[in-house]
Amino acid sequence: MDQRKTVVVTGFEPFGEHAVNASWIAVQELEKLGLGPNVDLHVTEVPVEYQAVQNLLPSLWKRYKPQLVVHVGVSGMATTVTLEKCGHNHGYTRLDNCHFCPESECCVEGGPECISSVLDMDVVCKRVNSSDLGVTVSVSKDAGRYLCDFTYYTSLYLGQGRSAFVHVPPLGKPYSAEELARALRAVVLEMLEQVERSGVTQHCHHGQ
């Protein structure tokens, strides 16, 4: 009998031109689908605010002690479901929903410039794309130096790399919320399997 796993998946609140944030809509649809009987899925909506992220993320890691945390964000430029390989520490000059940005312009003062996920996104991408899902998945190394990248870096730092970030396109461009949720489900299950296979749950991997 497989032991129970815990996965946290987050989406973001509306911001800027995204009056409806596709990431949170897709995550809510994913919650309806679930990740199977052996996985406890917890979903959370993340404010588009630097300080809120810095308060919320440590509490999520501490409260749920998840095997994996997957953050989902929307990108107006994305046309595929995009897996981000790493988070960046510096370059946060864009104001959030509270018209605030960190004085240091970084996530973690003294932290490494870039932290890579312990997950092999190329393998996840290849496997999901070969599964005939009807949704195209791609890989990226630049999560955009805004709340998505900020959240990802912070989570990678807290979780020793056991975190992932997925960018989704706006709803209907070209995928529906249900299609995005199905793609997220496939991606998250693939990631969870990889975490289990590689036994990376307790090791610290700071990417170069």
C-alpha positions as a Markdown table, in Angstrom:
| # | Residue | x | y | z |
|---|---|---|---|---|
| 1 | Met | 0.0 | 0.0 | 0.0 |
| 2 | Asp | 1.4 | 3.3 | -1.1 |
| 3 | Gln | 1.8 | 5.8 | 1.8 |
| 4 | Arg | -0.1 | 9.0 | 1.5 |
| 5 | Lys | 1.5 | 12.0 | -0.1 |
| 6 | Thr | 0.8 | 15.7 | 0.4 |
| 7 | Val | 1.0 | 18.2 | -2.4 |
| 8 | Val | 0.3 | 21.9 | -2.2 |
| 9 | Val | -0.7 | 23.7 | -5.4 |
| 10 | Thr | -1.2 | 27.5 | -5.5 |
| 11 | Gly | -2.6 | 30.0 | -8.0 |
| 12 | Phe | -2.6 | 33.8 | -7.9 |
| 13 | Glu | -5.3 | 36.4 | -7.4 |
| 14 | Pro | -6.1 | 38.8 | -10.2 |
| 15 | Phe | -3.6 | 41.6 | -11.1 |
| 16 | Gly | -3.1 | 44.2 | -13.8 |
| 17 | Glu | -4.9 | 43.2 | -17.0 |
| 18 | His | -5.7 | 39.8 | -15.6 |
| 19 | Ala | -9.1 | 40.6 | -14.1 |
| 20 | Val | -9.6 | 36.8 | -13.9 |
| 21 | Asn | -6.4 | 35.0 | -13.1 |
| 22 | Ala | -6.3 | 31.8 | -15.2 |
| 23 | Ser | -3.9 | 30.2 | -12.7 |
| 24 | Trp | -6.3 | 30.2 | -9.7 |
| 25 | Ile | -9.3 | 29.1 | -11.9 |
| 26 | Ala | -7.2 | 26.2 | -13.3 |
| 27 | Val | -6.0 | 25.2 | -9.8 |
| 28 | Gln | -9.6 | 25.2 | -8.5 |
| 29 | Glu | -10.5 | 22.9 | -11.4 |
| 30 | Leu | -7.6 | 20.7 | -10.5 |
| 31 | Glu | -8.9 | 20.5 | -6.9 |
| 32 | Lys | -12.2 | 19.1 | -8.3 |
| 33 | Leu | -10.2 | 16.4 | -10.3 |
| 34 | Gly | -8.0 | 15.5 | -7.4 |
| 35 | Leu | -4.7 | 13.7 | -7.6 |
| 36 | Gly | -5.9 | 10.2 | -6.8 |
| 37 | Pro | -6.8 | 8.4 | -3.5 |
| 38 | Asn | -3.3 | 8.4 | -2.1 |
| 39 | Val | -2.5 | 12.1 | -2.5 |
| 40 | Asp | -3.8 | 14.9 | -0.2 |
| 41 | Leu | -4.1 | 18.0 | -2.3 |
| 42 | His | -4.2 | 21.4 | -0.7 |
| 43 | Val | -4.9 | 24.5 | -2.8 |
| 44 | Thr | -4.3 | 28.1 | -1.9 |
| 45 | Glu | -4.8 | 31.4 | -3.6 |
| 46 | Val | -1.7 | 33.6 | -3.3 |
| 47 | Pro | -1.9 | 37.4 | -3.2 |
| 48 | Val | 0.1 | 39.3 | -5.8 |
| 49 | Glu | 2.0 | 41.0 | -3.0 |
| 50 | Tyr | 5.7 | 40.4 | -2.2 |
| 51 | Gln | 5.2 | 40.7 | 1.6 |
| 52 | Ala | 2.2 | 38.4 | 1.6 |
| 53 | Val | 4.2 | 35.8 | -0.3 |
| 54 | Gln | 7.0 | 36.1 | 2.3 |
| 55 | Asn | 4.5 | 35.4 | 5.1 |
| 56 | Leu | 2.4 | 32.8 | 3.4 |
| 57 | Leu | 5.0 | 30.4 | 2.0 |
| 58 | Pro | 6.8 | 29.5 | 5.2 |
| 59 | Ser | 3.4 | 28.7 | 6.8 |
| 60 | Leu | 2.4 | 26.4 | 3.9 |
| 61 | Trp | 5.7 | 24.4 | 4.1 |
| 62 | Lys | 5.4 | 24.2 | 7.9 |
| 63 | Arg | 1.7 | 23.4 | 8.1 |
| 64 | Tyr | 1.5 | 20.7 | 5.4 |
| 65 | Lys | 5.0 | 19.3 | 5.3 |
| 66 | Pro | 4.4 | 18.5 | 1.6 |
| 67 | Gln | 6.5 | 16.2 | -0.6 |
| 68 | Leu | 6.0 | 18.8 | -3.3 |
| 69 | Val | 4.7 | 22.4 | -3.8 |
| 70 | Val | 3.6 | 23.5 | -7.2 |
| 71 | His | 2.9 | 27.2 | -7.9 |
| 72 | Val | 0.9 | 28.1 | -10.9 |
| 73 | Gly | 0.9 | 31.6 | -12.5 |
| 74 | Val | -0.6 | 33.2 | -15.6 |
| 75 | Ser | 1.6 | 34.7 | -18.4 |
| 76 | Gly | 0.0 | 36.8 | -21.1 |
| 77 | Met | 2.8 | 35.8 | -23.4 |
| 78 | Ala | 2.4 | 32.0 | -22.8 |
| 79 | Thr | 0.6 | 29.9 | -25.4 |
| 80 | Thr | 1.6 | 26.6 | -23.8 |
| 81 | Val | 1.7 | 25.2 | -20.3 |
| 82 | Thr | 5.2 | 26.2 | -19.3 |
| 83 | Leu | 7.4 | 24.5 | -16.7 |
| 84 | Glu | 9.9 | 26.8 | -15.1 |
| 85 | Lys | 13.3 | 25.3 | -14.2 |
| 86 | Cys | 14.6 | 27.9 | -11.7 |
| 87 | Gly | 13.9 | 30.9 | -9.6 |
| 88 | His | 15.9 | 34.1 | -9.5 |
| 89 | Asn | 16.9 | 36.1 | -6.4 |
| 90 | His | 17.4 | 39.6 | -7.9 |
| 91 | Gly | 15.7 | 42.1 | -10.2 |
| 92 | Tyr | 12.3 | 42.7 | -8.5 |
| 93 | Thr | 11.5 | 46.3 | -9.4 |
| 94 | Arg | 7.9 | 45.9 | -10.6 |
| 95 | Leu | 5.3 | 47.1 | -8.1 |
| 96 | Asp | 2.8 | 44.6 | -6.7 |
| 97 | Asn | -0.9 | 45.0 | -6.1 |
| 98 | Cys | -0.1 | 47.1 | -3.0 |
| 99 | His | 2.2 | 49.3 | -5.1 |
| 100 | Phe | 5.2 | 47.9 | -3.2 |
| 101 | Cys | 8.4 | 46.3 | -4.2 |
| 102 | Pro | 11.2 | 45.0 | -1.9 |
| 103 | Glu | 13.8 | 47.7 | -1.1 |
| 104 | Ser | 16.6 | 45.2 | -1.7 |
| 105 | Glu | 14.9 | 44.2 | -5.0 |
| 106 | Cys | 15.6 | 40.6 | -4.0 |
| 107 | Cys | 13.9 | 37.6 | -2.5 |
| 108 | Val | 16.4 | 36.4 | 0.1 |
| 109 | Glu | 19.3 | 38.7 | 1.0 |
| 110 | Gly | 22.5 | 36.7 | 0.8 |
| 111 | Gly | 20.8 | 33.8 | -1.0 |
| 112 | Pro | 22.2 | 32.2 | -4.2 |
| 113 | Glu | 21.4 | 34.1 | -7.4 |
| 114 | Cys | 19.5 | 31.2 | -8.9 |
| 115 | Ile | 18.0 | 28.1 | -7.4 |
| 116 | Ser | 17.0 | 25.2 | -9.7 |
| 117 | Ser | 14.2 | 22.8 | -8.9 |
| 118 | Val | 15.3 | 19.2 | -8.0 |
| 119 | Leu | 12.8 | 18.1 | -10.7 |
| 120 | Asp | 13.9 | 17.4 | -14.2 |
| 121 | Met | 11.5 | 19.6 | -16.1 |
| 122 | Asp | 12.7 | 18.4 | -19.5 |
| 123 | Val | 11.7 | 14.8 | -18.5 |
| 124 | Val | 8.3 | 16.0 | -17.1 |
| 125 | Cys | 7.7 | 18.0 | -20.3 |
| 126 | Lys | 8.6 | 15.1 | -22.6 |
| 127 | Arg | 6.5 | 12.5 | -20.7 |
| 128 | Val | 3.4 | 14.7 | -20.5 |
| 129 | Asn | 3.7 | 15.8 | -24.2 |
| 130 | Ser | 3.9 | 12.1 | -25.2 |
| 131 | Ser | 0.7 | 11.3 | -23.3 |
| 132 | Asp | -1.7 | 12.6 | -25.9 |
| 133 | Leu | -3.3 | 15.1 | -23.5 |
| 134 | Gly | -4.2 | 17.7 | -26.2 |
| 135 | Val | -2.3 | 20.4 | -24.3 |
| 136 | Thr | 1.2 | 21.4 | -25.2 |
| 137 | Val | 3.9 | 21.6 | -22.4 |
| 138 | Ser | 7.2 | 23.5 | -22.8 |
| 139 | Val | 10.1 | 24.4 | -20.6 |
| 140 | Ser | 11.5 | 27.8 | -19.6 |
| 141 | Lys | 14.5 | 29.2 | -17.5 |
| 142 | Asp | 13.0 | 32.7 | -16.9 |
| 143 | Ala | 9.9 | 33.0 | -14.7 |
| 144 | Gly | 9.8 | 36.8 | -15.3 |
| 145 | Arg | 11.1 | 38.7 | -12.3 |
| 146 | Tyr | 7.7 | 39.4 | -10.9 |
| 147 | Leu | 5.5 | 37.7 | -8.3 |
| 148 | Cys | 5.8 | 34.4 | -10.1 |
| 149 | Asp | 9.6 | 34.3 | -10.1 |
| 150 | Phe | 9.6 | 35.8 | -6.5 |
| 151 | Thr | 7.3 | 33.1 | -5.2 |
| 152 | Tyr | 9.2 | 30.3 | -7.0 |
| 153 | Tyr | 12.6 | 31.4 | -5.6 |
| 154 | Thr | 11.2 | 31.8 | -2.1 |
| 155 | Ser | 9.6 | 28.3 | -2.3 |
| 156 | Leu | 12.7 | 26.6 | -3.7 |
| 157 | Tyr | 14.7 | 28.2 | -0.9 |
| 158 | Leu | 12.3 | 27.0 | 1.8 |
| 159 | Gly | 11.8 | 23.6 | 0.3 |
| 160 | Gln | 15.3 | 22.7 | -0.7 |
| 161 | Gly | 14.3 | 22.6 | -4.3 |
| 162 | Arg | 11.2 | 20.5 | -3.9 |
| 163 | Ser | 9.1 | 23.0 | -5.7 |
| 164 | Ala | 7.9 | 23.7 | -9.2 |
| 165 | Phe | 6.4 | 26.6 | -11.1 |
| 166 | Val | 4.0 | 26.3 | -14.0 |
| 167 | His | 3.0 | 29.2 | -16.2 |
| 168 | Val | -0.4 | 28.9 | -17.9 |
| 169 | Pro | -1.8 | 31.0 | -20.7 |
| 170 | Pro | -4.9 | 33.2 | -20.1 |
| 171 | Leu | -8.2 | 31.3 | -20.4 |
| 172 | Gly | -9.3 | 30.5 | -23.9 |
| 173 | Lys | -5.8 | 31.4 | -25.3 |
| 174 | Pro | -6.1 | 28.6 | -26.4 |
| 175 | Tyr | -7.1 | 26.3 | -23.5 |
| 176 | Ser | -10.1 | 26.1 | -21.2 |
| 177 | Ala | -9.9 | 25.9 | -17.4 |
| 178 | Glu | -10.7 | 22.2 | -17.6 |
| 179 | Glu | -8.0 | 21.6 | -20.2 |
| 180 | Leu | -5.5 | 23.5 | -18.1 |
| 181 | Ala | -6.5 | 21.5 | -15.0 |
| 182 | Arg | -6.0 | 18.2 | -16.8 |
| 183 | Ala | -2.6 | 19.3 | -17.9 |
| 184 | Leu | -1.7 | 20.4 | -14.4 |
| 185 | Arg | -2.9 | 17.1 | -13.0 |
| 186 | Ala | -0.6 | 15.2 | -15.5 |
| 187 | Val | 2.3 | 17.5 | -14.7 |
| 188 | Val | 1.9 | 17.3 | -10.9 |
| 189 | Leu | 1.6 | 13.5 | -10.9 |
| 190 | Glu | 4.7 | 13.2 | -13.1 |
| 191 | Met | 6.6 | 15.5 | -10.7 |
| 192 | Leu | 5.4 | 13.6 | -7.7 |
| 193 | Glu | 6.5 | 10.3 | -9.2 |
| 194 | Gln | 9.9 | 11.8 | -10.0 |
| 195 | Val | 10.3 | 13.1 | -6.4 |
| 196 | Glu | 9.5 | 9.6 | -5.1 |
| 197 | Arg | 11.8 | 7.8 | -7.6 |
| 198 | Ser | 14.8 | 10.0 | -6.9 |
| 199 | Gly | 14.4 | 10.1 | -3.1 |
| 200 | Val | 15.1 | 13.8 | -3.2 |
| 201 | Thr | 12.7 | 14.6 | -0.4 |
| 202 | Gln | 15.3 | 15.6 | 2.2 |
| 203 | His | 18.3 | 16.8 | 0.3 |
| 204 | Cys | 19.3 | 20.4 | -0.3 |
| 205 | His | 20.2 | 21.2 | -3.9 |
| 206 | His | 21.1 | 24.8 | -4.6 |
| 207 | Gly | 21.4 | 25.2 | -8.3 |
| 208 | Gln | 24.2 | 27.2 | -9.8 |
